[in-house]
């Protein structure tokens, strides 16, 4: 369940980045290329920052399924 929550957080961050970038590109057409470039970098950062919590959530879910709190591998 925790893995699903972490994935939803990453998806929410990506959707927020797309929404902000699309509105910014719409409002200032001269810099559309630059705005989307920065948005893509921000999306990569969102995914990269979500990897650690996602790994921890996976380890905790796996330990809970196996009934062993010592089974974490993070």
CHARMM-style PDB file with segment names, atoms N, HN, CA, C and O in Angstrom:
ATOM      1  N   UNK     1       0.822  -1.195   0.000  1.00  0.00      PROA
ATOM      2  CA  UNK     1       0.000   0.000   0.000  1.00  0.00      PROA
ATOM      3  C   UNK     1       0.867   1.261   0.000  1.00  0.00      PROA
ATOM      4  O   UNK     1       0.540   2.253  -0.651  1.00  0.00      PROA
ATOM      5  N   UNK     2       1.981   1.207   0.742  1.00  0.00      PROA
ATOM      6  HN  UNK     2       2.247   0.401   1.271  1.00  0.00      PROA
ATOM      7  CA  UNK     2       2.848   2.382   0.796  1.00  0.00      PROA
ATOM      8  C   UNK     2       3.488   2.668  -0.558  1.00  0.00      PROA
ATOM      9  O   UNK     2       3.728   3.822  -0.914  1.00  0.00      PROA
ATOM     10  N   UNK     3       3.760   1.603  -1.303  1.00  0.00      PROA
ATOM     11  HN  UNK     3       3.566   0.666  -1.014  1.00  0.00      PROA
ATOM     12  CA  UNK     3       4.338   1.796  -2.639  1.00  0.00      PROA
ATOM     13  C   UNK     3       3.353   2.558  -3.519  1.00  0.00      PROA
ATOM     14  O   UNK     3       3.742   3.467  -4.252  1.00  0.00      PROA
ATOM     15  N   UNK     4       2.097   2.189  -3.447  1.00  0.00      PROA
ATOM     16  HN  UNK     4       1.781   1.450  -2.851  1.00  0.00      PROA
ATOM     17  CA  UNK     4       1.068   2.880  -4.230  1.00  0.00      PROA
ATOM     18  C   UNK     4       0.991   4.357  -3.853  1.00  0.00      PROA
ATOM     19  O   UNK     4       0.853   5.215  -4.725  1.00  0.00      PROA
ATOM     20  N   UNK     5       1.078   4.652  -2.572  1.00  0.00      PROA
ATOM     21  HN  UNK     5       1.189   3.955  -1.863  1.00  0.00      PROA
ATOM     22  CA  UNK     5       1.035   6.049  -2.124  1.00  0.00      PROA
ATOM     23  C   UNK     5       2.230   6.822  -2.663  1.00  0.00      PROA
ATOM     24  O   UNK     5       2.082   7.958  -3.114  1.00  0.00      PROA
ATOM     25  N   UNK     6       3.412   6.217  -2.619  1.00  0.00      PROA
ATOM     26  HN  UNK     6       3.533   5.295  -2.252  1.00  0.00      PROA
ATOM     27  CA  UNK     6       4.606   6.897  -3.138  1.00  0.00      PROA
ATOM     28  C   UNK     6       4.512   7.110  -4.649  1.00  0.00      PROA
ATOM     29  O   UNK     6       4.903   8.165  -5.150  1.00  0.00      PROA
ATOM     30  N   UNK     7       4.003   6.129  -5.368  1.00  0.00      PROA
ATOM     31  HN  UNK     7       3.685   5.273  -4.961  1.00  0.00      PROA
ATOM     32  CA  UNK     7       3.836   6.276  -6.822  1.00  0.00      PROA
ATOM     33  C   UNK     7       2.833   7.383  -7.127  1.00  0.00      PROA
ATOM     34  O   UNK     7       3.026   8.164  -8.059  1.00  0.00      PROA
ATOM     35  N   UNK     8       1.768   7.448  -6.342  1.00  0.00      PROA
ATOM     36  HN  UNK     8       1.611   6.814  -5.585  1.00  0.00      PROA
ATOM     37  CA  UNK     8       0.788   8.521  -6.544  1.00  0.00      PROA
ATOM     38  C   UNK     8       1.389   9.892  -6.254  1.00  0.00      PROA
ATOM     39  O   UNK     8       1.043  10.870  -6.918  1.00  0.00      PROA
ATOM     40  N   UNK     9       2.283   9.977  -5.274  1.00  0.00      PROA
ATOM     41  HN  UNK     9       2.565   9.183  -4.735  1.00  0.00      PROA
ATOM     42  CA  UNK     9       2.961  11.250  -5.015  1.00  0.00      PROA
ATOM     43  C   UNK     9       3.835  11.658  -6.205  1.00  0.00      PROA
ATOM     44  O   UNK     9       3.864  12.828  -6.586  1.00  0.00      PROA
ATOM     45  N   UNK    10       4.536  10.703  -6.779  1.00  0.00      PROA
ATOM     46  HN  UNK    10       4.512   9.752  -6.470  1.00  0.00      PROA
ATOM     47  CA  UNK    10       5.371  11.004  -7.948  1.00  0.00      PROA
ATOM     48  C   UNK    10       4.495  11.449  -9.118  1.00  0.00      PROA
ATOM     49  O   UNK    10       4.813  12.426  -9.797  1.00  0.00      PROA
ATOM     50  N   UNK    11       3.410  10.745  -9.352  1.00  0.00      PROA
ATOM     51  HN  UNK    11       3.151   9.952  -8.801  1.00  0.00      PROA
ATOM     52  CA  UNK    11       2.495  11.105 -10.445  1.00  0.00      PROA
ATOM     53  C   UNK    11       1.905  12.493 -10.218  1.00  0.00      PROA
ATOM     54  O   UNK    11       1.776  13.278 -11.158  1.00  0.00      PROA
ATOM     55  N   UNK    12       1.548  12.796  -8.976  1.00  0.00      PROA
ATOM     56  HN  UNK    12       1.652  12.159  -8.212  1.00  0.00      PROA
ATOM     57  CA  UNK    12       1.006  14.129  -8.675  1.00  0.00      PROA
ATOM     58  C   UNK    12       2.046  15.210  -8.949  1.00  0.00      PROA
ATOM     59  O   UNK    12       1.709  16.273  -9.472  1.00  0.00      PROA
ATOM     60  N   UNK    13       3.300  14.952  -8.605  1.00  0.00      PROA
ATOM     61  HN  UNK    13       3.574  14.089  -8.181  1.00  0.00      PROA
ATOM     62  CA  UNK    13       4.362  15.913  -8.890  1.00  0.00      PROA
ATOM     63  C   UNK    13       4.569  16.117 -10.380  1.00  0.00      PROA
ATOM     64  O   UNK    13       4.792  17.239 -10.835  1.00  0.00      PROA
ATOM     65  N   UNK    14       4.496  15.030 -11.140  1.00  0.00      PROA
ATOM     66  HN  UNK    14       4.315  14.119 -10.770  1.00  0.00      PROA
ATOM     67  CA  UNK    14       4.642  15.144 -12.590  1.00  0.00      PROA
ATOM     68  C   UNK    14       3.473  15.901 -13.215  1.00  0.00      PROA
ATOM     69  O   UNK    14       3.665  16.731 -14.103  1.00  0.00      PROA
ATOM     70  N   UNK    15       2.280  15.614 -12.750  1.00  0.00      PROA
ATOM     71  HN  UNK    15       2.124  14.940 -12.028  1.00  0.00      PROA
ATOM     72  CA  UNK    15       1.112  16.341 -13.269  1.00  0.00      PROA
ATOM     73  C   UNK    15       1.171  17.826 -12.924  1.00  0.00      PROA
ATOM     74  O   UNK    15       0.801  18.670 -13.739  1.00  0.00      PROA
ATOM     75  N   UNK    16       1.632  18.142 -11.729  1.00  0.00      PROA
ATOM     76  HN  UNK    16       1.933  17.457 -11.067  1.00  0.00      PROA
ATOM     77  CA  UNK    16       1.771  19.552 -11.348  1.00  0.00      PROA
ATOM     78  C   UNK    16       2.803  20.248 -12.229  1.00  0.00      PROA
ATOM     79  O   UNK    16       2.600  21.389 -12.641  1.00  0.00      PROA
ATOM     80  N   UNK    17       3.909  19.564 -12.519  1.00  0.00      PROA
ATOM     81  HN  UNK    17       4.074  18.637 -12.184  1.00  0.00      PROA
ATOM     82  CA  UNK    17       4.934  20.157 -13.380  1.00  0.00      PROA
ATOM     83  C   UNK    17       4.398  20.390 -14.788  1.00  0.00      PROA
ATOM     84  O   UNK    17       4.670  21.427 -15.393  1.00  0.00      PROA
ATOM     85  N   UNK    18       3.643  19.436 -15.308  1.00  0.00      PROA
ATOM     86  HN  UNK    18       3.423  18.593 -14.817  1.00  0.00      PROA
ATOM     87  CA  UNK    18       3.066  19.593 -16.649  1.00  0.00      PROA
ATOM     88  C   UNK    18       2.063  20.739 -16.672  1.00  0.00      PROA
ATOM     89  O   UNK    18       2.051  21.536 -17.610  1.00  0.00      PROA
ATOM     90  N   UNK    19       1.228  20.825 -15.652  1.00  0.00      PROA
ATOM     91  HN  UNK    19       1.238  20.178 -14.890  1.00  0.00      PROA
ATOM     92  CA  UNK    19       0.233  21.897 -15.594  1.00  0.00      PROA
ATOM     93  C   UNK    19       0.900  23.266 -15.524  1.00  0.00      PROA
ATOM     94  O   UNK    19       0.527  24.180 -16.260  1.00  0.00      PROA
ATOM     95  N   UNK    20       1.875  23.407 -14.649  1.00  0.00      PROA
ATOM     96  HN  UNK    20       2.178  22.665 -14.051  1.00  0.00      PROA
ATOM     97  CA  UNK    20       2.563  24.695 -14.508  1.00  0.00      PROA
ATOM     98  C   UNK    20       3.299  25.053 -15.792  1.00  0.00      PROA
ATOM     99  O   UNK    20       3.257  26.202 -16.233  1.00  0.00      PROA
ATOM    100  N   UNK    21       3.977  24.071 -16.399  1.00  0.00      PROA
ATOM    101  HN  UNK    21       4.011  23.138 -16.041  1.00  0.00      PROA
ATOM    102  CA  UNK    21       4.719  24.347 -17.630  1.00  0.00      PROA
ATOM    103  C   UNK    21       3.786  24.704 -18.778  1.00  0.00      PROA
ATOM    104  O   UNK    21       4.079  25.609 -19.558  1.00  0.00      PROA
ATOM    105  N   UNK    22       2.677  24.008 -18.885  1.00  0.00      PROA
ATOM    106  HN  UNK    22       2.439  23.272 -18.251  1.00  0.00      PROA
ATOM    107  CA  UNK    22       1.770  24.316 -19.992  1.00  0.00      PROA
ATOM    108  C   UNK    22       1.155  25.701 -19.833  1.00  0.00      PROA
ATOM    109  O   UNK    22       0.998  26.425 -20.817  1.00  0.00      PROA
ATOM    110  N   UNK    23       0.807  26.075 -18.614  1.00  0.00      PROA
ATOM    111  HN  UNK    23       0.935  25.487 -17.814  1.00  0.00      PROA
ATOM    112  CA  UNK    23       0.275  27.424 -18.399  1.00  0.00      PROA
ATOM    113  C   UNK    23       1.342  28.491 -18.637  1.00  0.00      PROA
ATOM    114  O   UNK    23       1.056  29.550 -19.197  1.00  0.00      PROA
ATOM    115  N   UNK    24       2.561  28.211 -18.212  1.00  0.00      PROA
ATOM    116  HN  UNK    24       2.794  27.351 -17.757  1.00  0.00      PROA
ATOM    117  CA  UNK    24       3.643  29.174 -18.432  1.00  0.00      PROA
ATOM    118  C   UNK    24       3.960  29.307 -19.921  1.00  0.00      PROA
ATOM    119  O   UNK    24       4.170  30.415 -20.416  1.00  0.00      PROA
ATOM    120  N   UNK    25       3.994  28.184 -20.631  1.00  0.00      PROA
ATOM    121  HN  UNK    25       3.823  27.285 -20.229  1.00  0.00      PROA
ATOM    122  CA  UNK    25       4.273  28.230 -22.067  1.00  0.00      PROA
ATOM    123  C   UNK    25       3.149  28.928 -22.822  1.00  0.00      PROA
ATOM    124  O   UNK    25       3.399  29.621 -23.809  1.00  0.00      PROA
ATOM    125  N   UNK    26       1.924  28.751 -22.369  1.00  0.00      PROA
ATOM    126  HN  UNK    26       1.721  28.189 -21.568  1.00  0.00      PROA
ATOM    127  CA  UNK    26       0.799  29.427 -23.000  1.00  0.00      PROA
ATOM    128  C   UNK    26       0.863  30.935 -22.774  1.00  0.00      PROA
ATOM    129  O   UNK    26       0.530  31.717 -23.664  1.00  0.00      PROA
ATOM    130  N   UNK    27       1.290  31.336 -21.591  1.00  0.00      PROA
ATOM    131  HN  UNK    27       1.561  30.701 -20.867  1.00  0.00      PROA
ATOM    132  CA  UNK    27       1.269  32.766 -21.277  1.00  0.00      PROA
ATOM    133  C   UNK    27       2.461  33.522 -21.860  1.00  0.00      PROA
ATOM    134  O   UNK    27       2.379  34.731 -22.072  1.00  0.00      PROA
ATOM    135  N   UNK    28       3.565  32.826 -22.122  1.00  0.00      PROA
ATOM    136  HN  UNK    28       3.632  31.843 -21.951  1.00  0.00      PROA
ATOM    137  CA  UNK    28       4.742  33.506 -22.658  1.00  0.00      PROA
ATOM    138  C   UNK    28       5.300  32.655 -23.792  1.00  0.00      PROA
ATOM    139  O   UNK    28       6.187  31.826 -23.588  1.00  0.00      PROA
ATOM    140  N   UNK    29       4.767  32.873 -24.985  1.00  0.00      PROA
ATOM    141  HN  UNK    29       4.047  33.547 -25.150  1.00  0.00      PROA
ATOM    142  CA  UNK    29       5.058  32.006 -26.121  1.00  0.00      PROA
ATOM    143  C   UNK    29       6.498  32.088 -26.621  1.00  0.00      PROA
ATOM    144  O   UNK    29       6.997  31.135 -27.220  1.00  0.00      PROA
ATOM    145  N   UNK    30       7.156  33.189 -26.390  1.00  0.00      PROA
ATOM    146  HN  UNK    30       6.751  33.964 -25.904  1.00  0.00      PROA
ATOM    147  CA  UNK    30       8.535  33.311 -26.873  1.00  0.00      PROA
ATOM    148  C   UNK    30       9.472  32.320 -26.199  1.00  0.00      PROA
ATOM    149  O   UNK    30      10.446  31.871 -26.801  1.00  0.00      PROA
ATOM    150  N   UNK    31       9.179  31.985 -24.961  1.00  0.00      PROA
ATOM    151  HN  UNK    31       8.388  32.350 -24.471  1.00  0.00      PROA
ATOM    152  CA  UNK    31      10.070  31.121 -24.189  1.00  0.00      PROA
ATOM    153  C   UNK    31       9.522  29.703 -24.037  1.00  0.00      PROA
ATOM    154  O   UNK    31       9.877  28.998 -23.093  1.00  0.00      PROA
ATOM    155  N   UNK    32       8.675  29.292 -24.944  1.00  0.00      PROA
ATOM    156  HN  UNK    32       8.386  29.865 -25.711  1.00  0.00      PROA
ATOM    157  CA  UNK    32       8.051  27.976 -24.822  1.00  0.00      PROA
ATOM    158  C   UNK    32       9.086  26.861 -24.749  1.00  0.00      PROA
ATOM    159  O   UNK    32       8.972  25.960 -23.919  1.00  0.00      PROA
ATOM    160  N   UNK    33      10.083  26.918 -25.604  1.00  0.00      PROA
ATOM    161  HN  UNK    33      10.176  27.650 -26.279  1.00  0.00      PROA
ATOM    162  CA  UNK    33      11.122  25.878 -25.609  1.00  0.00      PROA
ATOM    163  C   UNK    33      11.859  25.848 -24.273  1.00  0.00      PROA
ATOM    164  O   UNK    33      12.071  24.778 -23.701  1.00  0.00      PROA
ATOM    165  N   UNK    34      12.242  27.002 -23.784  1.00  0.00      PROA
ATOM    166  HN  UNK    34      12.070  27.870 -24.248  1.00  0.00      PROA
ATOM    167  CA  UNK    34      12.971  27.066 -22.516  1.00  0.00      PROA
ATOM    168  C   UNK    34      12.108  26.626 -21.337  1.00  0.00      PROA
ATOM    169  O   UNK    34      12.588  25.955 -20.423  1.00  0.00      PROA
ATOM    170  N   UNK    35      10.852  27.004 -21.363  1.00  0.00      PROA
ATOM    171  HN  UNK    35      10.462  27.549 -22.105  1.00  0.00      PROA
ATOM    172  CA  UNK    35       9.944  26.611 -20.276  1.00  0.00      PROA
ATOM    173  C   UNK    35       9.809  25.098 -20.233  1.00  0.00      PROA
ATOM    174  O   UNK    35       9.868  24.506 -19.155  1.00  0.00      PROA
ATOM    175  N   UNK    36       9.628  24.467 -21.377  1.00  0.00      PROA
ATOM    176  HN  UNK    36       9.580  24.948 -22.252  1.00  0.00      PROA
ATOM    177  CA  UNK    36       9.485  23.013 -21.386  1.00  0.00      PROA
ATOM    178  C   UNK    36      10.791  22.319 -21.035  1.00  0.00      PROA
ATOM    179  O   UNK    36      10.775  21.250 -20.426  1.00  0.00      PROA
ATOM    180  N   UNK    37      11.916  22.907 -21.407  1.00  0.00      PROA
ATOM    181  HN  UNK    37      11.928  23.776 -21.902  1.00  0.00      PROA
ATOM    182  CA  UNK    37      13.207  22.333 -21.016  1.00  0.00      PROA
ATOM    183  C   UNK    37      13.345  22.308 -19.495  1.00  0.00      PROA
ATOM    184  O   UNK    37      13.739  21.295 -18.917  1.00  0.00      PROA
ATOM    185  N   UNK    38      13.021  23.417 -18.860  1.00  0.00      PROA
ATOM    186  HN  UNK    38      12.701  24.240 -19.329  1.00  0.00      PROA
ATOM    187  CA  UNK    38      13.075  23.484 -17.397  1.00  0.00      PROA
ATOM    188  C   UNK    38      12.049  22.532 -16.785  1.00  0.00      PROA
ATOM    189  O   UNK    38      12.323  21.907 -15.760  1.00  0.00      PROA
ATOM    190  N   UNK    39      10.893  22.419 -17.390  1.00  0.00      PROA
ATOM    191  HN  UNK    39      10.671  22.927 -18.222  1.00  0.00      PROA
ATOM    192  CA  UNK    39       9.868  21.507 -16.875  1.00  0.00      PROA
ATOM    193  C   UNK    39      10.334  20.055 -16.949  1.00  0.00      PROA
ATOM    194  O   UNK    39      10.097  19.280 -16.023  1.00  0.00      PROA
ATOM    195  N   UNK    40      10.996  19.681 -18.048  1.00  0.00      PROA
ATOM    196  HN  UNK    40      11.188  20.311 -18.801  1.00  0.00      PROA
ATOM    197  CA  UNK    40      11.496  18.310 -18.162  1.00  0.00      PROA
ATOM    198  C   UNK    40      12.560  18.029 -17.110  1.00  0.00      PROA
ATOM    199  O   UNK    40      12.596  16.942 -16.533  1.00  0.00      PROA
ATOM    200  N   UNK    41      13.418  18.998 -16.864  1.00  0.00      PROA
ATOM    201  HN  UNK    41      13.388  19.881 -17.333  1.00  0.00      PROA
ATOM    202  CA  UNK    41      14.433  18.834 -15.816  1.00  0.00      PROA
ATOM    203  C   UNK    41      13.762  18.703 -14.451  1.00  0.00      PROA
ATOM    204  O   UNK    41      14.185  17.893 -13.626  1.00  0.00      PROA
ATOM    205  N   UNK    42      12.731  19.488 -14.213  1.00  0.00      PROA
ATOM    206  HN  UNK    42      12.387  20.146 -14.883  1.00  0.00      PROA
ATOM    207  CA  UNK    42      11.997  19.392 -12.946  1.00  0.00      PROA
ATOM    208  C   UNK    42      11.314  18.035 -12.814  1.00  0.00      PROA
ATOM    209  O   UNK    42      11.260  17.476 -11.718  1.00  0.00      PROA
ATOM    210  N   UNK    43      10.796  17.502 -13.913  1.00  0.00      PROA
ATOM    211  HN  UNK    43      10.840  17.956 -14.803  1.00  0.00      PROA
ATOM    212  CA  UNK    43      10.157  16.189 -13.860  1.00  0.00      PROA
ATOM    213  C   UNK    43      11.167  15.092 -13.553  1.00  0.00      PROA
ATOM    214  O   UNK    43      10.873  14.166 -12.798  1.00  0.00      PROA
ATOM    215  N   UNK    44      12.347  15.194 -14.133  1.00  0.00      PROA
ATOM    216  HN  UNK    44      12.587  15.946 -14.746  1.00  0.00      PROA
ATOM    217  CA  UNK    44      13.403  14.228 -13.818  1.00  0.00      PROA
ATOM    218  C   UNK    44      13.773  14.327 -12.341  1.00  0.00      PROA
ATOM    219  O   UNK    44      13.998  13.308 -11.686  1.00  0.00      PROA
ATOM    220  N   UNK    45      13.836  15.544 -11.817  1.00  0.00      PROA
ATOM    221  HN  UNK    45      13.653  16.371 -12.349  1.00  0.00      PROA
ATOM    222  CA  UNK    45      14.148  15.731 -10.402  1.00  0.00      PROA
ATOM    223  C   UNK    45      13.054  15.147  -9.509  1.00  0.00      PROA
ATOM    224  O   UNK    45      13.356  14.557  -8.472  1.00  0.00      PROA
ATOM    225  N   UNK    46      11.806  15.303  -9.894  1.00  0.00      PROA
ATOM    226  HN  UNK    46      11.560  15.783 -10.736  1.00  0.00      PROA
ATOM    227  CA  UNK    46      10.697  14.737  -9.111  1.00  0.00      PROA
ATOM    228  C   UNK    46      10.820  13.219  -9.052  1.00  0.00      PROA
ATOM    229  O   UNK    46      10.660  12.621  -7.988  1.00  0.00      PROA
ATOM    230  N   UNK    47      11.102  12.601 -10.185  1.00  0.00      PROA
ATOM    231  HN  UNK    47      11.232  13.087 -11.050  1.00  0.00      PROA
ATOM    232  CA  UNK    47      11.247  11.144 -10.214  1.00  0.00      PROA
ATOM    233  C   UNK    47      12.472  10.718  -9.405  1.00  0.00      PROA
ATOM    234  O   UNK    47      12.406   9.756  -8.641  1.00  0.00      PROA
ATOM    235  N   UNK    48      13.583  11.428  -9.569  1.00  0.00      PROA
ATOM    236  HN  UNK    48      13.636  12.210 -10.190  1.00  0.00      PROA
ATOM    237  CA  UNK    48      14.802  11.074  -8.833  1.00  0.00      PROA
ATOM    238  C   UNK    48      14.607  11.207  -7.325  1.00  0.00      PROA
ATOM    239  O   UNK    48      15.089  10.371  -6.562  1.00  0.00      PROA
ATOM    240  N   UNK    49      13.906  12.248  -6.894  1.00  0.00      PROA
ATOM    241  HN  UNK    49      13.514  12.928  -7.514  1.00  0.00      PROA
ATOM    242  CA  UNK    49      13.666  12.417  -5.462  1.00  0.00      PROA
ATOM    243  C   UNK    49      12.653  11.413  -4.930  1.00  0.00      PROA
ATOM    244  O   UNK    49      12.590  11.186  -3.722  1.00  0.00      PROA
ATOM    245  N   UNK    50      11.867  10.813  -5.800  1.00  0.00      PROA
ATOM    246  HN  UNK    50      11.918  10.997  -6.781  1.00  0.00      PROA
ATOM    247  CA  UNK    50      10.892   9.825  -5.359  1.00  0.00      PROA
ATOM    248  C   UNK    50      11.426   8.409  -5.280  1.00  0.00      PROA
ATOM    249  O   UNK    50      10.757   7.527  -4.742  1.00  0.00      PROA
ATOM    250  N   UNK    51      12.623   8.174  -5.808  1.00  0.00      PROA
ATOM    251  HN  UNK    51      13.166   8.891  -6.246  1.00  0.00      PROA
ATOM    252  CA  UNK    51      13.167   6.820  -5.827  1.00  0.00      PROA
ATOM    253  C   UNK    51      13.485   6.321  -4.420  1.00  0.00      PROA
ATOM    254  O   UNK    51      13.163   5.182  -4.083  1.00  0.00      PROA
ATOM    255  N   UNK    52      14.108   7.152  -3.601  1.00  0.00      PROA
ATOM    256  HN  UNK    52      14.370   8.077  -3.874  1.00  0.00      PROA
ATOM    257  CA  UNK    52      14.454   6.738  -2.238  1.00  0.00      PROA
ATOM    258  C   UNK    52      13.236   6.370  -1.404  1.00  0.00      PROA
ATOM    259  O   UNK    52      13.191   5.277  -0.840  1.00  0.00      PROA
ATOM    260  N   UNK    53      12.243   7.258  -1.312  1.00  0.00      PROA
ATOM    261  HN  UNK    53      12.280   8.146  -1.770  1.00  0.00      PROA
ATOM    262  CA  UNK    53      11.035   6.891  -0.568  1.00  0.00      PROA
ATOM    263  C   UNK    53      10.311   5.681  -1.160  1.00  0.00      PROA
ATOM    264  O   UNK    53       9.705   4.899  -0.428  1.00  0.00      PROA
ATOM    265  N   UNK    54      10.375   5.528  -2.476  1.00  0.00      PROA
ATOM    266  HN  UNK    54      10.868   6.163  -3.071  1.00  0.00      PROA
ATOM    267  CA  UNK    54       9.734   4.379  -3.110  1.00  0.00      PROA
ATOM    268  C   UNK    54      10.432   3.079  -2.713  1.00  0.00      PROA
ATOM    269  O   UNK    54       9.767   2.076  -2.453  1.00  0.00      PROA
ATOM    270  N   UNK    55      11.749   3.088  -2.664  1.00  0.00      PROA
ATOM    271  HN  UNK    55      12.288   3.903  -2.875  1.00  0.00      PROA
ATOM    272  CA  UNK    55      12.501   1.904  -2.238  1.00  0.00      PROA
ATOM    273  C   UNK    55      12.209   1.559  -0.788  1.00  0.00      PROA
ATOM    274  O   UNK    55      12.030   0.389  -0.450  1.00  0.00      PROA
ATOM    275  N   UNK    56      12.160   2.576   0.076  1.00  0.00      PROA
ATOM    276  HN  UNK    56      12.305   3.527  -0.198  1.00  0.00      PROA
ATOM    277  CA  UNK    56      11.850   2.326   1.489  1.00  0.00      PROA
ATOM    278  C   UNK    56      10.438   1.771   1.652  1.00  0.00      PROA
ATOM    279  O   UNK    56      10.214   0.852   2.440  1.00  0.00      PROA
ATOM    280  N   UNK    57       9.496   2.324   0.912  1.00  0.00      PROA
ATOM    281  HN  UNK    57       9.677   3.070   0.271  1.00  0.00      PROA
ATOM    282  CA  UNK    57       8.116   1.839   0.991  1.00  0.00      PROA
ATOM    283  C   UNK    57       8.020   0.397   0.498  1.00  0.00      PROA
ATOM    284  O   UNK    57       7.289  -0.409   1.074  1.00  0.00      PROA
ATOM    285  N   UNK    58       8.747   0.075  -0.552  1.00  0.00      PROA
ATOM    286  HN  UNK    58       9.341   0.729  -1.020  1.00  0.00      PROA
ATOM    287  CA  UNK    58       8.750  -1.298  -1.060  1.00  0.00      PROA
ATOM    288  C   UNK    58       9.310  -2.261  -0.020  1.00  0.00      PROA
ATOM    289  O   UNK    58       8.757  -3.338   0.199  1.00  0.00      PROA
ATOM    290  N   UNK    59      10.415  -1.867   0.622  1.00  0.00      PROA
ATOM    291  HN  UNK    59      10.864  -0.992   0.444  1.00  0.00      PROA
ATOM    292  CA  UNK    59      11.021  -2.726   1.638  1.00  0.00      PROA
ATOM    293  C   UNK    59      10.084  -2.911   2.829  1.00  0.00      PROA
ATOM    294  O   UNK    59       9.976  -4.014   3.365  1.00  0.00      PROA
ATOM    295  N   UNK    60       9.413  -1.851   3.244  1.00  0.00      PROA
ATOM    296  HN  UNK    60       9.501  -0.955   2.809  1.00  0.00      PROA
ATOM    297  CA  UNK    60       8.485  -1.958   4.371  1.00  0.00      PROA
ATOM    298  C   UNK    60       7.268  -2.805   4.013  1.00  0.00      PROA
ATOM    299  O   UNK    60       6.805  -3.599   4.832  1.00  0.00      PROA
ATOM    300  N   UNK    61       6.751  -2.647   2.811  1.00  0.00      PROA
ATOM    301  HN  UNK    61       7.127  -2.002   2.145  1.00  0.00      PROA
ATOM    302  CA  UNK    61       5.614  -3.471   2.390  1.00  0.00      PROA
ATOM    303  C   UNK    61       6.009  -4.940   2.289  1.00  0.00      PROA
ATOM    304  O   UNK    61       5.250  -5.821   2.692  1.00  0.00      PROA
ATOM    305  N   UNK    62       7.187  -5.197   1.756  1.00  0.00      PROA
ATOM    306  HN  UNK    62       7.803  -4.481   1.429  1.00  0.00      PROA
ATOM    307  CA  UNK    62       7.650  -6.576   1.634  1.00  0.00      PROA
ATOM    308  C   UNK    62       7.868  -7.202   3.005  1.00  0.00      PROA
ATOM    309  O   UNK    62       7.522  -8.363   3.222  1.00  0.00      PROA
ATOM    310  N   UNK    63       8.444  -6.434   3.932  1.00  0.00      PROA
ATOM    311  HN  UNK    63       8.725  -5.490   3.755  1.00  0.00      PROA
ATOM    312  CA  UNK    63       8.649  -6.946   5.285  1.00  0.00      PROA
ATOM    313  C   UNK    63       7.316  -7.215   5.968  1.00  0.00      PROA
ATOM    314  O   UNK    63       7.173  -8.201   6.690  1.00  0.00      PROA
ATOM    315  N   UNK    64       6.359  -6.357   5.748  1.00  0.00      PROA
ATOM    316  HN  UNK    64       6.475  -5.555   5.161  1.00  0.00      PROA
ATOM    317  CA  UNK    64       5.045  -6.555   6.365  1.00  0.00      PROA
ATOM    318  C   UNK    64       4.346  -7.787   5.784  1.00  0.00      PROA
ATOM    319  O   UNK    64       3.683  -8.525   6.513  1.00  0.00      PROA
ATOM    320  N   UNK    65       4.492  -8.009   4.475  1.00  0.00      PROA
ATOM    321  HN  UNK    65       5.030  -7.409   3.883  1.00  0.00      PROA
ATOM    322  CA  UNK    65       3.873  -9.187   3.867  1.00  0.00      PROA
ATOM    323  C   UNK    65       4.492 -10.479   4.374  1.00  0.00      PROA
ATOM    324  O   UNK    65       3.798 -11.481   4.551  1.00  0.00      PROA
ATOM    325  N   UNK    66       5.795 -10.455   4.607  1.00  0.00      PROA
ATOM    326  HN  UNK    66       6.358  -9.641   4.463  1.00  0.00      PROA
ATOM    327  CA  UNK    66       6.480 -11.648   5.096  1.00  0.00      PROA
ATOM    328  C   UNK    66       6.422 -11.762   6.613  1.00  0.00      PROA
ATOM    329  O   UNK    66       6.868 -12.763   7.173  1.00  0.00      PROA
ATOM    330  N   UNK    67       5.882 -10.757   7.280  1.00  0.00      PROA
ATOM    331  HN  UNK    67       5.520  -9.944   6.824  1.00  0.00      PROA
ATOM    332  CA  UNK    67       5.758 -10.797   8.726  1.00  0.00      PROA
ATOM    333  C   UNK    67       7.064 -10.634   9.466  1.00  0.00      PROA
ATOM    334  O   UNK    67       7.184 -11.053  10.617  1.00  0.00      PROA
ATOM    335  N   UNK    68       8.048 -10.027   8.818  1.00  0.00      PROA
ATOM    336  HN  UNK    68       7.950  -9.686   7.883  1.00  0.00      PROA
ATOM    337  CA  UNK    68       9.367  -9.890   9.431  1.00  0.00      PROA
ATOM    338  C   UNK    68       9.835  -8.458   9.256  1.00  0.00      PROA
ATOM    339  O   UNK    68      10.002  -7.997   8.127  1.00  0.00      PROA
ATOM    340  N   UNK    69      10.047  -7.760  10.334  1.00  0.00      PROA
ATOM    341  HN  UNK    69       9.912  -8.134  11.252  1.00  0.00      PROA
ATOM    342  CA  UNK    69      10.510  -6.373  10.259  1.00  0.00      PROA
ATOM    343  C   UNK    69      12.001  -6.291   9.949  1.00  0.00      PROA
ATOM    344  O   UNK    69      12.488  -5.208   9.626  1.00  0.00      PROA
ATOM    345  N   UNK    70      12.740  -7.391  10.035  1.00  0.00      PROA
ATOM    346  HN  UNK    70      12.344  -8.271  10.298  1.00  0.00      PROA
ATOM    347  CA  UNK    70      14.177  -7.389   9.773  1.00  0.00      PROA
ATOM    348  C   UNK    70      14.502  -7.593   8.294  1.00  0.00      PROA
ATOM    349  O   UNK    70      15.677  -7.591   7.928  1.00  0.00      PROA
ATOM    350  N   UNK    71      13.516  -7.764   7.452  1.00  0.00      PROA
ATOM    351  HN  UNK    71      12.562  -7.765   7.750  1.00  0.00      PROA
ATOM    352  CA  UNK    71      13.747  -8.102   6.049  1.00  0.00      PROA
ATOM    353  C   UNK    71      13.981  -6.889   5.166  1.00  0.00      PROA
ATOM    354  O   UNK    71      13.965  -7.013   3.941  1.00  0.00      PROA
ATOM    355  N   UNK    72      14.198  -5.726   5.751  1.00  0.00      PROA
ATOM    356  HN  UNK    72      14.211  -5.625   6.746  1.00  0.00      PROA
ATOM    357  CA  UNK    72      14.404  -4.522   4.938  1.00  0.00      PROA
ATOM    358  C   UNK    72      15.778  -4.558   4.291  1.00  0.00      PROA
ATOM    359  O   UNK    72      16.747  -5.004   4.906  1.00  0.00      PROA
ATOM    360  N   UNK    73      15.866  -4.094   3.063  1.00  0.00      PROA
ATOM    361  HN  UNK    73      15.079  -3.731   2.563  1.00  0.00      PROA
ATOM    362  CA  UNK    73      17.149  -4.087   2.353  1.00  0.00      PROA
ATOM    363  C   UNK    73      17.524  -2.690   1.868  1.00  0.00      PROA
ATOM    364  O   UNK    73      18.115  -2.542   0.799  1.00  0.00      PROA
ATOM    365  N   UNK    74      17.187  -1.677   2.644  1.00  0.00      PROA
ATOM    366  HN  UNK    74      16.707  -1.798   3.513  1.00  0.00      PROA
ATOM    367  CA  UNK    74      17.539  -0.318   2.227  1.00  0.00      PROA
ATOM    368  C   UNK    74      18.626   0.241   3.026  1.00  0.00      PROA
ATOM    369  OT1 UNK    74      19.038   1.378   2.798  1.00  0.00      PROA
TER     370      UNK     74
END
